[in-house]
């Protein structure tokens, strides 16, 4: 069922350029701060902040089409990932959340891009060997979304996006023995830098 839904979303978004003014794509990364809770327990509370480096990174790719006539609106399919990492001199823990789903992009003015995406989510957490047992859960899927606001620098079709993004994911995890079910909530605020190829609305219209 999940695969059919992903395939359906992909074909819908793939057809957007046929009805839009042109093709849209952006890709980039971000760095910021994150939060992870497992069954309501804030994982940050389990570490000595004086010994742990904590940060979040994200990656994102959007593909779609737009604008539609004189409306500065774009439809996209987004693939995104967010990693919330705790790192010490001898150990590390990383909580990875992923998103695939549709999104919209809107330009209230040519210089500002606003974007929103949401869809299916899953996780793939990692830790060093001595701490792997605390992350031995299978991802049962969930929901994730993100919202961003960025300056779009570039007069022609090629541009550079610089802004802020908020990413949030909720997932259900199951222990390998099938006896324990937990929920994981992860979120992050990041400064993002992305390359974008897009057609802007013709100002003469």
C-alpha positions in Angstrom: 0.0 0.0 0.0 2.8 2.4 0.9 4.6 1.7 -2.3 1.5 2.3 -4.4 0.9 5.6 -2.7 4.5 6.7 -3.3 4.2 5.7 -7.0 0.9 7.5 -7.3 2.3 10.7 -5.8 5.4 10.4 -8.1 3.3 10.2 -11.3 1.0 13.0 -10.3 4.0 15.3 -9.6 5.9 14.1 -12.7 2.9 15.3 -14.8 3.0 18.8 -13.3 5.5 20.3 -15.8 3.1 19.5 -18.6 0.5 21.9 -17.2 3.0 24.4 -15.8 5.2 27.1 -17.3 8.3 25.0 -16.7 10.4 22.6 -14.7 11.3 23.2 -11.0 14.1 21.6 -9.0 16.0 22.6 -5.9 18.6 20.7 -3.8 20.6 21.6 -0.8 21.5 21.1 2.9 21.1 22.8 6.2 22.6 22.9 9.7 20.9 23.7 13.0 19.5 22.4 16.3 17.3 19.4 16.9 15.0 17.7 19.4 14.2 14.0 19.7 11.7 12.4 22.1 11.1 8.7 22.5 7.8 7.9 24.3 7.8 11.4 25.6 11.4 11.3 27.0 13.6 14.1 25.7 16.8 12.3 24.7 18.9 15.4 25.4 18.2 14.9 29.1 20.0 11.7 29.0 23.4 13.3 28.2 25.8 15.5 30.0 25.7 18.6 27.9 29.3 19.5 28.9 30.6 16.3 27.2 28.2 16.0 24.2 28.2 18.0 20.9 24.6 18.2 19.7 23.5 19.4 16.2 21.1 18.6 13.4 21.6 18.4 9.7 19.1 18.1 6.9 19.1 17.3 3.1 16.3 18.1 0.7 15.4 17.6 -3.0 12.3 19.0 -4.6 11.2 18.2 -8.2 8.1 19.5 -9.9 6.7 22.3 -12.1 5.5 25.8 -12.1 4.4 28.6 -12.2 0.8 28.1 -13.4 0.0 31.0 -15.6 0.4 34.3 -13.8 0.1 32.6 -10.3 3.6 32.2 -8.6 2.7 28.7 -7.4 4.7 25.5 -7.9 3.8 21.9 -7.2 6.7 19.5 -6.2 7.6 16.1 -4.8 10.1 16.3 -2.0 12.6 13.8 -0.7 14.0 15.0 2.6 16.1 13.7 5.5 17.0 15.1 8.9 19.7 13.8 11.3 19.8 14.8 15.0 23.2 13.7 16.3 24.8 13.5 19.8 28.6 13.1 19.6 31.2 12.7 22.3 34.9 11.7 22.2 34.0 8.0 22.5 30.4 7.6 21.5 27.7 8.8 19.2 23.9 8.5 18.7 22.1 9.7 15.6 18.4 9.8 15.0 17.6 9.9 11.3 14.1 10.8 10.0 13.0 10.8 6.3 10.2 12.3 4.3 8.7 11.7 0.9 5.6 13.5 -0.2 4.0 16.4 -2.1 4.6 20.1 -1.5 3.8 23.6 -2.6 6.0 26.6 -3.2 4.7 30.2 -3.3 6.4 33.5 -4.0 4.5 36.4 -2.4 7.2 38.6 -3.9 9.9 37.6 -6.4 12.6 37.7 -3.7 10.9 35.5 -1.1 10.1 31.8 -1.4 7.6 30.1 1.0 7.4 26.3 0.9 5.4 23.5 2.7 5.7 19.7 2.2 4.2 16.7 4.0 4.0 13.0 3.6 5.2 9.5 4.5 8.1 9.1 7.0 10.4 6.5 8.4 13.5 6.4 10.5 16.9 4.7 10.5 18.7 5.4 13.7 22.4 4.8 14.3 24.8 4.4 17.3 28.2 3.0 18.1 28.4 -0.7 19.0 28.3 -0.1 22.8 25.0 1.9 22.6 23.3 0.2 19.6 20.9 -1.7 21.9 19.0 1.5 22.8 18.2 2.0 19.1 17.3 -1.5 18.1 13.8 -0.7 16.8 12.2 -1.3 13.4 10.5 1.7 11.8 6.8 1.1 11.2 6.3 4.4 9.4 4.8 7.7 10.2 4.2 11.2 9.0 6.6 14.1 8.5 6.3 17.7 7.3 8.4 20.8 6.9 8.0 24.5 6.2 10.6 27.0 5.0 11.1 30.6 4.2 14.0 31.7 2.1 15.5 34.5 0.0 15.7 33.5 -3.7 18.8 35.2 -5.1 18.9 35.1 -8.9 17.3 37.0 -11.7 17.2 34.2 -14.3 16.2 30.6 -14.1 19.1 29.7 -11.8 18.9 30.8 -8.2 20.3 30.3 -4.7 18.0 29.8 -1.7 19.1 31.0 1.7 16.7 30.8 4.6 15.2 28.8 7.5 13.4 25.5 7.6 11.5 23.7 10.3 11.3 19.9 10.0 9.1 17.6 12.1 8.5 13.8 12.1 6.4 11.4 14.1 7.1 7.7 13.7 6.1 4.4 15.3 9.0 2.0 16.2 8.8 -1.7 17.1 11.4 -3.7 18.9 12.8 -6.7 16.9 11.0 -9.1 19.3 7.7 -7.4 18.5 6.9 -6.9 22.2 7.7 -3.2 22.6 6.1 -0.3 20.7 7.4 3.2 21.1 6.8 6.5 19.3 9.6 8.8 18.2 9.2 12.6 17.6 12.0 14.5 16.0 12.2 18.0 14.9 14.8 20.6 13.8 15.3 24.2 12.9 18.0 24.7 10.3 19.7 27.4 8.2 19.5 26.1 4.7 21.4 26.8 1.5 20.0 25.3 -1.8 20.5 25.6 -5.5 17.2 26.1 -7.4 16.3 26.0 -11.1 12.9 27.6 -11.7 10.8 29.7 -14.1 9.5 32.8 -12.5 6.2 34.5 -13.3 6.5 36.8 -16.3 6.3 40.3 -14.9 4.8 41.7 -18.1 1.6 39.7 -17.5 
